[in-house]
Amino acid sequence: MENILSASAFLGALGGLWWYLQKHEAHWSAKDGYRFTCRVHVVAEKGSTPSRWREARATITPDGLVQLRVRGMVKSQISGDWKMTGVVPDPPKGRNLYLLRQTEQLLLRVPSKSVCVSRLDALLRTPNEPPH
C-alpha cells in the first residue's frame, strides 16, 4: 500500500511539473524591450509547420528589423534579419504570435505581458520609421 501511495505521489508531482512547464516558458526581456528571448518556428507556404518551436534571442534593430539568433550549437535558417509582416489575430491565451518574413515565413511567440510586446506592436504601426 505504501508503494502505491508513493508511486502515485511521484506521478502527481511529475504531472504538476509538466503542466507548469507547458504553462510557463522561460522568457527574458531587456528593460527597454529591444532585446529579448522568444520561441520561433518556420511556417511552410501551405500553412504547415515543418519545424518545431526553437528558442532564440531577438534584437529589434534601428532600421525596424528583428534580428534572430537561434540558441544552441546548431546553425539554422532562422538566424538573421527578419521583417515584421503581421500579427496572428487569435493567439493562444497568455501569448502573442507575430509573423516575420525573410525568404520564408516565421512565427515568433512571446508572453503577452512581456515588455517587448509594445516594441513589436510599434513595428506593425510604423513600418517605414525606425523604432529608435
C-alpha positions in Angstrom: 0.0 0.0 0.0 2.9 2.3 0.8 4.4 1.8 -2.6 1.2 2.6 -4.4 0.9 5.9 -2.4 4.5 6.9 -3.1 4.2 6.0 -6.8 1.0 8.0 -7.2 2.5 11.0 -5.4 5.6 10.8 -7.7 3.4 10.6 -10.8 1.3 13.5 -9.5 4.4 15.6 -9.0 5.6 14.8 -12.5 2.2 15.7 -13.9 2.2 19.0 -12.0 5.7 19.8 -13.2 4.7 19.0 -16.8 1.7 21.3 -16.5 3.8 24.1 -15.1 6.4 23.8 -17.9 3.6 23.9 -20.6 2.0 26.9 -19.0 5.2 29.0 -18.2 8.1 29.1 -20.6 11.4 30.8 -19.9 11.5 34.4 -21.1 13.8 37.3 -20.7 13.4 40.9 -21.9 15.7 43.9 -21.5 14.1 46.9 -19.7 13.8 48.9 -22.9 12.2 45.9 -24.8 14.6 45.9 -27.7 16.3 42.7 -26.7 14.5 39.5 -25.6 14.3 35.8 -25.8 11.4 34.1 -27.7 10.2 31.0 -29.4 10.2 30.7 -33.2 9.4 28.3 -35.9 9.2 28.2 -39.7 5.8 28.1 -41.4 5.7 26.5 -44.9 3.9 28.3 -47.7 0.9 25.9 -47.5 0.5 26.7 -43.8 2.0 23.5 -42.4 4.7 23.7 -39.8 7.8 21.7 -40.8 9.9 22.6 -37.8 9.5 22.6 -34.0 9.5 25.6 -31.7 13.0 26.7 -31.1 14.4 29.2 -28.5 16.0 32.3 -30.0 17.5 35.6 -28.9 16.0 38.6 -30.7 17.0 42.2 -31.1 14.9 44.9 -32.7 17.4 46.8 -35.0 17.3 50.6 -35.6 16.0 50.0 -39.2 12.9 48.2 -37.9 14.0 44.6 -38.5 14.0 41.7 -35.9 17.4 40.1 -35.7 17.2 36.5 -34.6 19.9 34.1 -33.3 18.9 30.6 -32.5 20.3 29.3 -29.2 22.5 26.2 -29.2 25.1 24.7 -31.3 23.0 24.2 -34.4 23.1 26.9 -37.1 19.8 27.2 -38.9 17.8 29.1 -41.5 16.2 31.0 -38.6 19.2 33.1 -37.8 19.3 36.5 -39.5 17.3 39.7 -40.0 13.5 39.3 -40.4 10.9 41.9 -41.4 7.7 42.1 -39.3 4.7 41.4 -41.6 1.7 40.9 -39.2 0.2 39.5 -36.0 -1.8 36.4 -35.5 -5.3 37.6 -34.6 -6.3 34.7 -32.3 -3.2 33.6 -30.4 -3.1 31.1 -27.5 -4.0 32.5 -24.1 -1.2 34.5 -22.5 0.9 34.6 -25.6 1.4 36.9 -28.6 2.3 35.5 -32.1 3.9 37.6 -34.8 4.5 36.8 -38.4 8.0 37.6 -39.8 9.3 37.2 -43.3 12.7 36.8 -44.9 12.8 34.2 -47.7 10.3 32.1 -45.7 7.6 32.9 -43.2 8.3 32.6 -39.4 6.2 32.7 -36.3 7.6 34.5 -33.3 6.0 33.7 -29.9 6.4 35.8 -26.7 4.4 36.1 -23.5 1.6 38.7 -23.6 2.9 40.6 -20.5 6.4 41.0 -21.8 8.0 44.4 -22.2 8.9 43.6 -25.8 5.3 43.3 -26.9 4.9 47.1 -27.1 8.1 47.4 -29.2 6.9 44.6 -31.6 3.5 46.2 -31.9 5.2 49.5 -32.8 6.9 47.8 -35.7 3.5 47.0 -37.1 2.1 50.5 -36.7 5.0 52.4 -38.2 6.7 50.0 -40.7 8.6 52.8 -42.6 10.1 54.5 -39.5 12.9 53.1 -37.4 11.9 52.2 -33.8 14.7 54.2 -32.1 
